[in-house]
Amino acid sequence: MENNDIAWQSELARRARIYEDIEAGDRFEGTMTVLDYTGMTVLMLVLVVGFWLWGA
């Protein structure tokens, strides 16, 4: 049981270091940029108009 506790503490410390590294570098992986939002908007409009024309 004690080995599990030590392993879990090591894992928590590793995760904390990773999050501190991300915060220190002012970079957040997975955040969406203006280009991502623009692409999603264009895709949504193409799909909506496409299905609207298909059903008309």
C-alpha positions as CSV (number, residue, x, y, z in Angstrom):
1,M,0.0,0.0,0.0
2,E,2.9,2.4,0.8
3,N,4.3,1.9,-2.7
4,N,1.1,3.1,-4.2
5,D,1.1,6.2,-2.0
6,I,4.7,7.0,-3.1
7,A,3.9,6.4,-6.7
8,W,0.8,8.6,-6.5
9,Q,2.7,11.4,-4.8
10,S,5.4,11.2,-7.6
11,E,2.6,11.4,-10.2
12,L,1.0,14.4,-8.6
13,A,4.4,16.1,-8.4
14,R,5.1,15.4,-12.1
15,R,1.7,16.8,-13.1
16,A,2.3,19.9,-11.0
17,R,5.6,20.5,-12.7
18,I,4.0,20.1,-16.1
19,Y,1.3,22.7,-15.3
20,E,3.8,25.1,-13.8
21,D,5.9,24.8,-17.0
22,I,2.8,25.5,-19.2
23,E,1.9,28.6,-17.1
24,A,5.5,29.9,-17.0
25,G,5.8,29.7,-20.8
26,D,2.5,31.6,-21.5
27,R,1.5,28.8,-23.8
28,F,-1.6,26.7,-23.5
29,E,-1.8,23.7,-25.7
30,G,-5.3,23.1,-27.1
31,T,-6.5,26.7,-27.0
32,M,-8.4,27.9,-30.0
33,T,-7.2,30.8,-32.1
34,V,-9.1,33.2,-34.3
35,L,-8.3,31.0,-37.3
36,D,-10.0,28.0,-35.5
37,Y,-13.1,30.0,-34.7
38,T,-13.3,31.4,-38.3
39,G,-12.9,27.9,-39.7
40,M,-15.7,26.5,-37.5
41,T,-18.0,29.4,-38.4
42,V,-17.4,28.9,-42.1
43,L,-18.0,25.2,-41.8
44,M,-21.2,25.7,-39.9
45,L,-22.5,28.2,-42.5
46,V,-21.6,25.8,-45.4
47,L,-23.4,23.0,-43.7
48,V,-26.5,25.0,-42.8
49,V,-26.8,26.6,-46.2
50,G,-26.0,23.2,-47.9
51,F,-28.7,21.4,-46.0
52,W,-31.2,24.2,-46.5
53,L,-30.7,24.1,-50.2
54,W,-30.8,20.4,-50.3
55,G,-34.2,20.4,-48.5
56,A,-35.7,23.2,-50.5
